[in-house]
């Protein structure tokens, strides 16, 4: 006799537009496609294993049911990876809405453990364009974060998801929420506002692409400056502790743009051809003072960074084959700061990726004992630290790449006159200014990232210059 009272409460809640918007927002689904009513909720509770679909709606062919019994949507919910994506594509928008409402855990699992980037790239290529468009429009937060999907599509999907999420939060605030919830929603709005600001075109004039977006908790975001699909040089910038989306994404994207401009200028000076793209990568939760001592977040960063590099490889491979010629791929560099250097070295030591250059600044070390442990072409690993940076001296996470026996090449971050341009460059003090414009660090990092490390200066060359000036 208690069931009808509970049912009334549940259906009342589910039929509230604000709550429907929240459910939709969690999974990146347009809130207008989530018509939850008392009637549909009652039916779902009364017959939890049976979904009624209009007889005139064509149903996708799933094949034999390996378990037996259940509806078509039940069987889809048992799938994962590309198999699940195939079935989501075949559903109508209304069916997708129903599926999300009934099986949110299936979408959550797809987001948490996405298919391999190469599988996604091939799935996208063989899926009809109209079906692909329908899927990303209905599920922007899902498609926008799939490595292997073309970057232009991910940008459109993630921008749509960003706008939708901001709109949904304002709707919740307008409807009225408790004080604690209001504080949480306002914090999310500040985080999303930082993403919006970071997408504005900067000094280079290059379009910025929203490669990834996670709107939960403190958020995660990856923004590219330049065209990742055609660039000859691609550089990932991996941050360390205290670099969050709300507080630092604008500056971190600015750092990526500063390097892009510097790299492009050096290509021009050296009479080299090529286009540059840089990536402001806050793809993991960076640590704070309460969790900096452990490696848990570094392992998270390891795996998400691995997916990002594999995604770049997959997109470029498919793009090249579509144009009838193999794409040799870009020259890929990783510039990793502080705790981010630990995550990057873990990825290159333990996972299936490789890069052309690895640049480590202010590193607290890693389990890797030498450059031999890292999958970097020709051991092209570079390292630097300011004299006043205390972090590299901590040795908290294992071997220190500054040590001579690690095998990395040390470049200078001290003040100097550029031996080619004559420009006076500033030094680095402390732990956080390695990406400051007009510094030796930015100059040398840019040269290494375009494969011109021979022009990077060392502390020995700075010492020689200092002696010459003294004379």
C-alpha positions in Angstrom: 0.0 0.0 0.0 3.0 2.3 0.4 4.0 2.1 -3.2 1.6 4.7 -4.7 2.7 7.4 -2.2 6.4 6.8 -3.1 5.4 6.8 -6.8 3.8 10.2 -6.5 6.9 11.7 -4.9 9.2 10.3 -7.5 7.2 11.3 -10.5 6.7 14.8 -9.1 10.4 15.2 -8.8 11.3 13.6 -12.2 8.7 15.7 -13.9 10.2 19.0 -12.6 11.9 20.7 -15.6 14.9 21.8 -13.5 15.6 18.2 -12.3 15.2 16.9 -15.8 17.8 19.5 -17.0 20.2 18.2 -14.3 19.8 14.6 -15.4 20.4 15.7 -19.0 23.4 17.9 -18.1 25.2 15.1 -16.4 25.4 13.1 -19.6 25.7 16.0 -22.1 22.2 15.5 -23.5 19.9 18.2 -24.7 17.4 18.9 -21.9 14.6 19.3 -24.4 15.0 15.7 -25.3 14.2 14.4 -21.9 10.4 14.4 -21.5 10.0 12.7 -18.1 6.4 12.7 -17.0 4.4 11.1 -14.2 2.9 8.6 -16.7 6.3 7.5 -18.1 7.8 7.3 -14.6 4.9 5.3 -13.4 5.2 2.9 -16.3 8.9 2.5 -15.7 8.4 1.7 -12.0 5.6 -0.7 -12.6 7.4 -2.6 -15.4 11.1 -2.0 -14.8 12.3 -4.5 -17.3 9.9 -3.6 -20.1 10.1 -0.4 -22.2 7.1 0.4 -24.4 8.0 1.9 -27.8 5.6 3.1 -30.4 4.9 0.4 -32.9 5.5 2.7 -35.9 9.1 3.4 -34.8 11.6 1.1 -36.5 13.8 -0.8 -34.0 17.5 -1.4 -34.5 18.6 -5.0 -35.1 20.6 -6.1 -32.1 21.0 -9.8 -33.0 20.4 -12.7 -30.7 20.0 -11.8 -27.0 23.0 -13.5 -25.2 21.1 -13.4 -21.9 17.5 -13.9 -23.0 14.5 -11.8 -22.5 14.3 -8.1 -22.0 13.6 -5.2 -24.4 15.8 -3.9 -27.2 17.0 -1.1 -24.9 17.9 -3.7 -22.2 20.1 -5.4 -24.7 21.7 -2.2 -25.8 22.5 -1.4 -22.1 24.6 -4.6 -21.9 26.9 -3.4 -24.7 30.0 -1.2 -24.3 32.5 0.6 -26.4 32.0 0.9 -30.1 29.2 -1.6 -30.0 27.2 0.7 -27.7 28.0 3.7 -30.0 26.7 1.8 -33.0 23.4 1.2 -31.3 23.1 4.8 -30.0 23.6 6.0 -33.5 20.7 3.8 -34.7 18.3 5.0 -32.1 16.0 7.9 -32.8 16.4 11.0 -30.7 13.3 10.0 -28.6 14.7 6.5 -28.1 18.1 7.9 -27.1 16.3 10.2 -24.5 14.5 7.2 -23.1 17.7 5.1 -23.0 19.6 7.8 -21.1 16.8 8.1 -18.6 16.6 4.4 -18.0 20.2 3.4 -18.2 22.4 6.4 -17.2 25.0 4.0 -15.9 25.7 2.7 -19.4 26.5 6.3 -20.6 28.6 6.9 -17.5 30.6 3.8 -18.2 31.1 4.9 -21.8 32.5 8.2 -20.5 34.7 6.6 -17.8 36.2 3.9 -20.0 35.9 5.1 -23.6 36.9 2.9 -26.6 40.4 3.1 -28.0 41.0 6.2 -30.1 41.8 4.1 -33.2 38.5 2.2 -32.8 36.6 5.4 -32.4 38.2 7.0 -35.4 37.3 4.0 -37.6 33.8 3.9 -36.2 33.3 7.6 -37.0 34.6 7.1 -40.5 32.2 4.3 -41.3 29.1 5.9 -39.7 26.8 7.9 -42.0 27.2 11.6 -41.7 23.6 12.2 -40.8 23.7 9.7 -38.0 26.9 11.1 -36.6 25.4 14.6 -36.6 22.3 13.4 -34.9 24.4 11.7 -32.2 26.6 14.6 -31.3 23.7 17.1 -31.3 21.8 14.8 -28.9 24.8 13.8 -26.8 27.4 16.6 -27.1 29.1 15.9 -23.7 29.7 12.3 -24.8 30.9 12.7 -28.4 32.9 15.9 -27.5 35.2 13.8 -25.2 35.7 10.8 -27.5 39.3 10.6 -28.6 39.4 9.7 -32.3 36.5 12.0 -33.2 37.6 14.8 -35.5 38.6 17.9 -33.6 36.2 20.2 -35.4 33.3 18.0 -34.4 34.5 17.8 -30.8 34.8 21.6 -30.6 31.2 22.0 -31.9 29.9 19.4 -29.5 31.8 20.7 -26.5 30.8 24.3 -27.1 27.2 23.2 -27.4 27.6 21.3 -24.1 29.2 24.3 -22.5 26.3 26.6 -23.5 23.7 24.0 -22.5 25.3 23.5 -19.1 25.5 27.2 -18.4 21.8 27.6 -19.4 20.8 24.6 -17.2 22.6 26.0 -14.2 20.9 29.4 -14.6 17.6 27.6 -14.8 18.2 25.9 -11.5 19.3 29.1 -9.8 16.2 30.9 -11.1 14.0 28.1 -9.9 15.5 28.4 -6.4 17.9 26.1 -4.6 19.3 25.8 -1.1 22.3 27.8 0.0 24.8 25.0 -0.3 23.6 24.1 -3.8 23.6 27.7 -4.8 27.3 28.0 -3.7 28.1 24.9 -5.7 26.3 26.1 -8.8 28.0 29.5 -8.6 31.4 27.8 -8.4 30.6 25.8 -11.5 29.5 28.9 -13.3 32.9 30.5 -12.5 34.7 27.5 -13.8 32.6 27.5 -17.0 33.1 31.2 -17.4 36.9 30.6 -17.4 36.4 28.1 -20.2 34.4 30.6 -22.2 37.1 33.3 -21.7 39.8 30.9 -22.7 38.1 30.2 -26.0 38.4 33.8 -27.1 40.9 34.4 -29.9 44.3 35.6 -28.6 47.3 37.5 -30.0 48.2 34.8 -32.6 44.9 35.1 -34.3 44.6 31.3 -34.3 41.2 29.8 -33.6 40.9 28.0 -30.3 39.4 24.5 -30.1 37.6 23.0 -27.1 39.0 19.5 -27.3 37.6 18.2 -24.0 35.3 19.4 -21.3 34.3 17.9 -18.0 31.8 20.1 -16.1 31.7 18.0 -12.9 33.4 18.9 -9.7 36.3 21.3 -10.3 36.2 20.5 -14.0 38.7 19.6 -16.6 39.3 21.2 -20.0 41.7 20.9 -22.9 42.0 23.8 -25.4 44.0 23.8 -28.5 45.5 26.9 -30.2 45.9 26.3 -33.9 44.8 23.5 -36.2 45.5 20.1 -34.7 44.4 18.3 -37.9 47.0 19.9 -40.1 49.8 21.3 -37.9 53.3 20.2 -38.5 54.3 20.7 -34.9 52.0 20.0 -31.9 53.0 20.7 -28.3 51.1 19.5 -25.2 51.5 21.7 -22.1 50.9 19.6 -18.9 50.5 21.5 -15.6 51.4 20.7 -12.1 49.8 21.4 -8.7 47.2 24.1 -8.1 46.4 24.5 -11.8 42.7 24.3 -12.0 40.2 25.2 -14.7 38.5 28.1 -12.8 41.7 29.7 -11.6 44.3 29.0 -14.2 42.8 27.9 -17.5 42.9 31.4 -19.0 46.6 31.8 -18.1 47.5 28.3 -19.1 45.9 28.8 -22.5 47.8 32.0 -22.7 51.0 30.1 -22.0 50.2 27.8 -24.9 49.6 30.7 -27.2 52.9 32.4 -26.1 54.8 29.3 -27.1 52.9 29.0 -30.4 53.9 32.5 -31.4 57.5 31.9 -30.3 57.7 28.6 -32.2 56.2 30.2 -35.4 58.7 33.1 -35.1 61.6 30.7 -34.9 60.4 28.7 -37.9 60.4 31.9 -39.8 63.8 33.0 -38.6 65.4 29.7 -39.4 63.7 29.7 -42.8 61.8 26.5 -42.0 58.3 25.7 -43.2 55.5 24.4 -41.0 52.4 25.3 -38.9 52.2 25.1 -35.1 49.4 24.1 -32.8 49.7 24.1 -29.0 47.5 22.5 -26.4 46.6 23.9 -23.0 46.0 20.5 -21.3 44.2 20.5 -17.9 42.9 17.0 -18.5 43.4 15.7 -15.0 42.7 16.9 -11.4 46.0 18.5 -10.4 47.0 18.1 -6.8 46.9 20.6 -3.9 48.8 20.7 -0.7 46.6 17.9 0.8 47.3 15.3 -1.8 50.6 16.3 -3.5 52.6 13.6 -1.7 50.9 10.7 -3.6 50.9 9.4 -7.1 47.2 8.7 -7.5 46.5 11.9 -9.5 49.7 11.4 -11.5 48.3 8.0 -12.6 45.1 9.6 -13.6 47.0 12.2 -15.6 49.1 9.4 -17.1 46.1 7.6 -18.6 44.2 10.7 -19.8 47.3 12.1 -21.4 47.9 8.7 -23.1 44.4 8.9 -24.5 45.0 12.5 -25.8 48.2 11.6 -27.6 46.6 8.4 -29.1 43.6 10.5 -30.1 45.9 12.9 -32.1 47.6 9.9 -33.8 44.2 8.3 -34.7 42.7 11.5 -36.1 45.8 12.3 -38.2 46.0 8.7 -39.5 42.3 8.7 -40.6 42.6 12.2 -42.1 45.7 11.2 -44.1 44.0 8.0 -45.5 40.9 10.0 -46.4 43.1 12.3 -48.5 44.6 9.4 -50.3 48.1 9.7 -48.8 49.6 8.6 -45.5 49.9 11.5 -43.0 53.4 11.3 -41.4 51.9 13.0 -38.4 53.2 16.1 -36.6 56.3 16.5 -34.6 54.8 16.0 -31.1 56.3 17.4 -28.0 55.3 17.4 -24.4 56.2 20.3 -22.1 55.5 19.2 -18.5 55.8 21.3 -15.4 56.1 20.1 -11.8 53.8 17.3 -10.9 52.7 17.2 -14.5 56.2 16.0 -15.4 55.7 13.0 -13.2 52.4 12.2 -14.9 54.0 12.6 -18.4 56.9 10.4 -17.6 54.6 7.7 -16.2 52.7 7.8 -19.5 55.8 7.5 -21.6 57.3 4.8 -19.4 54.2 2.6 -18.8 51.7 3.2 -21.6 51.6 2.8 -25.4 52.6 6.2 -26.6 55.7 7.9 -27.8 56.6 11.5 -28.6 59.4 13.3 -30.5 60.5 15.5 -27.6 59.9 15.7 -23.9 60.7 18.9 -22.0 60.6 18.8 -18.2 60.7 21.9 -16.0 60.6 22.1 -12.2 60.2 18.3 -12.0 59.9 16.5 -8.7 61.0 13.2 -10.4 59.4 9.9 -11.3 59.8 6.2 -11.1 61.7 6.3 -14.4 65.4 5.9 -13.8 66.8 7.2 -17.1 65.8 8.4 -20.5 66.1 4.7 -21.6 62.8 4.1 -19.7 60.9 6.7 -21.7 59.5 6.2 -25.2 60.9 9.4 -26.7 62.5 9.4 -30.1 66.3 9.3 -30.0 66.2 10.0 -26.2 65.3 13.6 -27.0 64.5 14.5 -23.3 65.3 18.0 -22.0 65.2 19.3 -18.5 65.6 22.6 -16.7 65.1 24.1 -13.3 65.7 27.6 -11.8 68.4 27.8 -9.2 65.8 29.0 -6.7 63.2 26.3 -7.5 62.9 24.0 -4.4 60.8 21.3 -6.1 63.5 19.5 -8.1 65.6 19.1 -5.0 62.8 17.3 -3.2 63.3 14.0 -5.0 59.9 13.0 -3.7 58.8 10.8 -6.6 62.0 9.0 -7.5 64.8 9.6 -9.9 65.5 13.3 -10.7 65.8 14.1 -14.4 68.3 16.8 -13.6 70.8 14.2 -12.4 73.5 13.6 -15.0 73.0 9.8 -14.9 69.4 10.3 -16.0 70.6 11.2 -19.4 68.5 14.2 -20.2 70.0 17.3 -21.8 69.8 20.3 -19.5 68.9 23.7 -21.1 69.2 27.1 -19.5 66.6 29.3 -17.9 69.0 32.0 -16.8 69.1 35.5 -18.2 71.0 35.9 -21.4 71.4 37.7 -24.6 69.9 35.6 -27.5 73.0 34.5 -29.5 70.9 34.8 -32.7 68.7 37.8 -32.3 70.6 39.7 -29.7 67.4 40.1 -27.6 67.9 40.3 -23.9 66.0 37.5 -22.1 64.9 37.2 -18.5 65.7 34.5 -16.1 63.4 32.3 -14.0 63.1 32.6 -10.2 61.1 30.2 -8.1 58.8 27.4 -9.4 56.1 29.0 -11.5 57.5 31.3 -14.2 58.9 28.9 -16.8 56.3 30.0 -19.3 56.6 33.8 -18.8 57.0 35.7 -22.1 60.4 37.1 -22.8 62.3 34.5 -20.8 65.1 32.2 -21.8 62.9 29.3 -20.8 60.2 30.2 -23.4 62.9 30.7 -26.1 64.6 27.4 -25.5 61.3 25.4 -25.0 60.0 26.7 -28.3 63.2 25.7 -30.2 63.1 22.2 -28.8 59.4 21.8 -29.6 60.1 22.5 -33.3 63.0 20.0 -33.4 65.7 22.7 -33.3 67.3 21.8 -29.9 70.7 22.5 -31.4 70.0 26.2 -31.0 68.8 25.9 -27.3 71.3 27.4 -24.9 72.8 25.7 -21.9 74.1 27.1 -18.7 77.6 26.6 -20.0 76.8 28.9 -23.0 75.4 31.5 -20.6 78.5 31.3 -18.5 80.6 31.9 -21.6 78.5 34.9 -22.5 78.8 36.3 -19.0 82.6 36.1 -19.1 82.6 37.8 -22.5 80.5 40.6 -21.1 82.8 40.9 -18.1 85.8 41.4 -20.4 
